[in-house]
Amino acid sequence: MRKKSERTALVILFLINLFVLLWSVFGYGIYYEVNDDAAMQAILTGAYGESSPFIVYGNIIYGYMLSLLYQIPGNQWNWMVVIHYLMMFVGFNAIGYVLVRKKGSRKGS
């Protein structure tokens, strides 16, 4: 019985996070466009000569991943924003999963 209620809570959590993600992207229009984001995107896309994964205030692995994504031919996506949304979605689901599992492990619940 407890496993079924945990599974239901996790499905509801996932759907709520999916709704918030879709609302943010299509309805509310949150975007990441401060001055350092434009400079980092220019470094990644090669606007200063050649594409470089060495972005300011960023991990090198994150920089390599973004650098590869920006080198896709015919690319029109702002991959920094896409990755930020994806990381927030996965993070919120991970936090919710931990909270649901923690609540279900208490004695007498």
TORKETI-507071 format. One record per residue: x, z, y of N, C-alpha, C, O in turn; residue in three letters. Coordinates in steps of 0.2 Angstrom, whole numbers, plus 5000, padded with zeros to 4 digits. Each point is the difference from the previous one (the first is absolute). Layout:
XZYXZYXZYXZYALA/...
***
This chain:
500450004994499650005006500450005006499949965005MET/500750084995500450005006500449945001500149985006ARG/500149984989500349945001499649955003500249965004LYS/499150044994499649955003499950025008499949955004LYS/500050114997499950025008500749985004499949985005SER/500750034991500649985004500049925001500249985005GLU/499649994990500049925000499549985005500249955004ARG/499250084997499649985005500250025007500049965004THR/500450104997500350015006500549965002500149985006ALA/500349994989500649965002499749935002500349975004LEU/499250014992499649935002499850015007500049955004VAL/499650104998499750015006500650005006499949975005ILE/500650074993500650005005500349935001500149985006LEU/500049984989500349935000499549965004500249965005PHE/499250054994499549955004500050025008499949965004LEU/500150114997500050025007500749985003500049975006ILE/500550034991500749985003500049925001500249975004ASN/499449994991500049935001499549985006500249965003LEU/499350084998499649995005500350015007500049965004PHE/500450104996500450015006500549955001500149985006VAL/500349994989500449955001499749945002500349975005LEU/499250014993499649935002499750015007500149955004LEU/499750114997499750015007500650005005499949975006TRP/500750064992500650005005500249925001500249995006SER/499849984989500349935000499549955004500249965005VAL/499250044993499549955002499550035006499849965004PHE/500150104996499550035005500350035006499849985006GLY/500750064993500250045006500649965003500150015006TYR/500349964990500649965003500650045001500349995006GLY/499950064990500650045001500649954999500049964996ILE/500550045009500649964999500650045002499950055004TYR/500649934994500750035001500449965005500349954997TYR/499650055009500449965005500250045005499849995006GLU/500750054993500450035006500649965000500249964996VAL/500250065010500649965001500550004995500349944999ASN/499850114997500550004995499849964994500449974996ASP/499050025003499749964994500149935001500249964996ASP/499850025010500149935002500749984999500249954998ALA/500350105004500749994999500250004993500449964998ALA/499350084998500150004993499849944996500349974996MET/499150015006499749934997500549955002500149954996GLN/500250045010500449955002500650004996500349954999ALA/500050115000500650014996499949974993500449964997ILE/499050065000499849984993499949924999500149974995LEU/499650005011499849934999500649965002499949944999THR/500650085004500549965002500049975007500349955001GLY/499350095003499949975007500750015004500149965005ALA/500450084993500650015003500549964997500650015001TYR/499349944995500549964996499949994993499849954997GLY/500250115000500050004992499650064998500150055003GLU/499549944992499650064998500450064997500549984996SER/499350085006500450054997499650064998499550025003SER/500750014991499650064998500150065003499750064999PRO/500849945006500350075003499650015006500249985006PHE/499250054993499550015006500250075003500250044996ILE/499649975010500150065003499550054997499449995000VAL/500850074999499650064998499649984993499450034999TYR/500949934997499749984994500550014994500649995001GLY/499150024993500450004994500249934998499649955001ASN/501050044996500349944998499549964995500049945000ILE/499850104995499549974995499449975003499849954999ILE/499950095006499449985004500249945004499649955000TYR/501050055003500249945003500149944996499849945002GLY/500550064992500149954996499349974997499949945000TYR/499750104999499349984998499649965005499849954999MET/500250085007499749965006500449945002499749955001LEU/500950054998500449945002499849944995500049955002SER/500050074991499849954995499349975002499849954999LEU/499750105003499349985001500049955006499649965000LEU/500850065005500049965006500349934999499949955004TYR/500550044991500349934998499649964996500249944999GLN/499150085000499649954996499849955004499850015006ILE/500349924992499849955004499349995002499550024996PRO/500449975010499349995003499750075001499450005000GLY/501050055001499750075000499750015007500449995005ASN/499050044995499750015007499850085000499650025005GLN/500650024990499850074999500550045004500649995000TRP/499150075003500450055003500150054994499650044999ASN/500949954997500150044994500250075001499850044996TRP/500449985010500150075002499350045000500050054997MET/499549925006499450035000499750004993499750054998VAL/500349904998499850004993500350054996499650044997VAL/501049975004500450054996499850075002499950054996ILE/500049965011499750065002499350024997499950064998HIS/499749895003499350024997500050014992499750054998TYR/500749914999500150024993500350064998499750044996LEU/500849995008500350064999499550065002500050054996MET/499649945009499550055002499550004994499850064998MET/499949895000499550004994500350034994499650044997PHE/501049945001500350034994500150085001499950044996VAL/500349985010500250075001499350045000500050054998GLY/499549925006499450045000499750014993499750054998PHE/500349904998499850004993500450054996499750044996ASN/501049965005500450054996499850075002500050054996ALA/500049965011499850075002499350024997499950064998ILE/499649905002499450014998500050024992499650044998GLY/500849924999500050014992500350074999499850034995TYR/500749995009500350064998499550065002500050054996VAL/499749945009499550055002499450014995499850054998LEU/500049894999499450004995500350034994499750044997VAL/500949945001500350034994500150085001499950044995ARG/500349985011500250075001499350045000500050064997LYS/499549915006499450045000499750014993499750054998LYS/500449904998499750004993500450044995499750024995GLY/500950005007500450044995499950085001500250044997SER/499449985008499850075001499650034995499649964997ARG/500550105001499650034995499350025003499950025006LYS/499649964990499350025002499749955004499450015003GLY/500949934998499749955004499749954996499749955002SER/
***
